[in-house]
Amino acid sequence: MIEFFTHLFNEFELPLSNPVLIFSLILFIILLSPILLKKINIPGIIGLIISGVVIGPHGLNILAKNSAVDLFSTIGLLYIMFIAGLELDMNEFKANRNKSLLFGFFTFILPLTIGFPVCFYLLKYDFNASFLTASMFATHTLVAYPIVSKLGIAKNQAVAITVGGTILTDTAVLIILAVIMGSSQGNLTQAFWIKLTVSLAIFSAIMFLLIPRIAKWFFKKLESEKHAHYIFVLSVVFFAAFLAEVAGVEPIIGAFVAGLALNPLIPHSSALMNRIEFIGNSLFIPFFLISVGMLVDISVILSGPTALIVAGTLSVVAIFGKWIAAFFTQIVFKYTRTERQLIFGLSSAHAAATLAVILVGFKANILDENILNGTIILILITCIVASFATEKAAKKIAICEEEVSPQDANKDQILDEHILIPLAKTSATEPLLDFALLIKDKKSANPVTLLTIVPNNDQAEINILKYKKAVDKFVIQGSASEIKINTIARIDHNPASGIARTSKEIMSDIVIIGWPRKTGFLDKIFGENVDSIINNVDKNLFICRFQKPFVEERRLVFICPPFSERGIGFPPLIQKICRLSQELSTQIVIYGEYKTHQAIQQIVNNLKLNTKLGFKSILDWEDFEAISDEIKPTDLIVFNLSRKGSVSYQSIFDKLPQKFEKSFSENNLILVYPQDDRKESAMDAYEDFTATPLTKGIEAIEQISKGLGNILKKG
């Protein structure tokens, strides 16, 4: 028994050495500190940093700064930069790249301009030490980025330009570090510049030309191996970090570039994205924040007035430099005070690149111990200021976006949005469900419903059991994206009527069905189930043919015949098209008449959708080649059609989908029938029973006569 207690006490000797116990302690801190500090309105990020101060070697010495902590800390830092690049809205970034460049210039040059005279004249450091310390003020780490991500405003323009500016400033500062190190060692020769330029060029070529092709091939060949996708992504991130280090810059640049390179291939609503964010936000990033706290030595402040003066001066200059950069950005781009505060909050935290600059300078004897200790205090202060400022501003913007959101006019409809996917065969379900998860509004609490219609015969109950067993894996697929999947089985003689009835029972807004299978000659004449679904389901109907993974899409070609904009379901359709474009990081090209393009642009402006639209004018809709000439195999084709009886219906468009199916067999193709403005009266209900068979009979006779006429002509 004595040996047992002796062994137990040895395990709890400080600092802890048992890796299992260390990991357990870290996990308890990650779990409890945000929960406890939330009650007193302190951001969870600060709780993790303070926890690191308490348990670190300069606090209670519960945990030493060992290789395991360093490893997880490095992973967390790379993860923050990777997620920042991955969540960046590329369409928004491209549209605002000039703003990112200007903000990057402000947040780099202003702190540098303010910091250098302070270090050189006030603190009396030499040129190299002053310039290196001043360049540290220009850096910033996106420590507060998880706050904006959690509150759902990561696509805000202020966030986009700040994230874009981060890579520019940190890259510039780390290049300055390499230059000063070369200067201090006397290596600042022509060969140094050639080596740096060539290595960065090779790194950029590998990341933006080679890696996306490999990733696209991997995702396509191993589409069903979902766990392998995550491992592949992690491999790319750390390999990119290694390549960046070899190229002469910091690994965080490589991680951010990896996020940019993989951004178009990982939709933001996909299960893979959910896994990346979940593991990072729950484990790796908190580890990094705790490790930042472990660097802080509070006793430094008590070591003498010099350390206190240096720490205070550095902190004031760092905060003021970033605030003045955010202020100039606000003035130039006419942002609100809240957006300025958000930019300041995101860009004011100093951690990763700051530490890299100061530690390298300290080890090279360019900087002294006072600068090192002052920088560590600066890290704690700026992280606290950044967290409070970011959370306060982010909450205001999130509330404001909620109040004036593009769905404000039909907010209740969005919250009740319900997607129905009728299944003819479960083997084609996965791409349809992936598509539904991409276009589904995340604010809607309703599930995505999978429906099957079972014939009413002796095998009905057995078929229902088979269906329920087959769709279990799709429930798991939805849960991986944090979307609830509901399954329904109905017994009905007619699949079309079963789908129409169910869509009304669950009050679905969108119905997504797969492409109809090939049928015989008589089926084509007298109509298929799809025709019945189109005519009876008065919802936004998507008929989808997905031949290949979404990662191969380069453009979204949206074909809009004249008067499409007059349907009541057209604005919600535009919203879904824009959402799909953002998820796939593709541009939208509209094929239509000028009036239609104007109407779509007006809808986009009214809904405040961050989407850039291309336009190709079509004047002669009967000329198929005019529409199809510029369509490529990498285009996702969305064809807007109308039901018979609606305002925008024209018979000339009935044959176009068949032509597209034959001419573009390799393309993913979506036919859309928006909810139309047909008004049914009591007589209309009777007309369904009387006129429809007659109409179909006339159409059948016309098709037969045309077919016979063609045969006689050939004869």
Disulfide bonds with the S-S distance in Angstrom:
none
